């Protein structure tokens, strides 16, 4: 067998002992993520100390403790213990406030003419002696707005022990004889409340279908003195046109379109032609060329417009 000699490498020390040989330098090791030197300013030290305090030495123990605390809080919330505790504290605070002179002792009402005070107090829902701080004025206003005559309401606290209520009521515009009874309505034709005819003797009266647009008819009739003096009620027909019911029972049929000009024609027939002094039961003004009259005897007459009747 052939032996192999391993050549021994010269030792670094042997080289270092020689004169004139340059020393071997150990390369510098870089430490990633850490600094060898730190800024020793006051602000830098503050942030380092804060970081060290917030960094848990045992992260698993910290996480376990946090999960346990979170589970405990959720259990208390689900079981209602927290809500009951807060409610008890709130009730105690309200009792203390009431005993200190902040309990509701009076309610000041203004603006209510047709809304009974008892209805307002019931809608407010406040109890005598209740803490004024516990009074929910916004919810009370919402309940007041549900009352039939209330158009606007304002509820406010008057410290130390009073509640102020300002009411703006709806304005009755007319009466409407519907299938379910007599209603007082607003100008927009929206019903307000059931009513009695004797309570509103000066309001115009509608019968038949819902009187949509009735305010325009009322205002147009008011511009014709003779027609206004004789109209007893206005009837909405099929939601499209109007009939006028006069005080002697005569029915005047107006067209669906152009009914304003037919009011001028009716004024002319009443004032200049004295048609209401005749035995007429019905006047039909729906034709642009002719007048149609129905006598009480049932006889029908047709008169060309512009001719003498």
Secondary structure, 3 states (H helix, E strand, C coil): CCCCCCCCCCCHHHHHCCCCCCCCCCCCCCCCCCCCCCCCCHHHHHHHHHHHHHCCCCHHHHHHHHHHHHHHHHHHHHHCHHHHHHHHHHHHHHHHHHHHHHECCEEEEECCCCCCHHHHHHHHCCCCCCECCCCCHHHHHHHHCCCCCEEEEEEEEECCCEEEEEEEECCCCEEEEECCEEEEECCCCCEEEECCHHHHCCCEEEEECCCCCHHHHHHHHCCCHHHHHHEEEEEEECCCEEEEEECCCCEEECCCCCHHHHHHHHHHHHHCCCHHHCCEEEEECCCCCEEEEEECCCCEEEEECCCCC
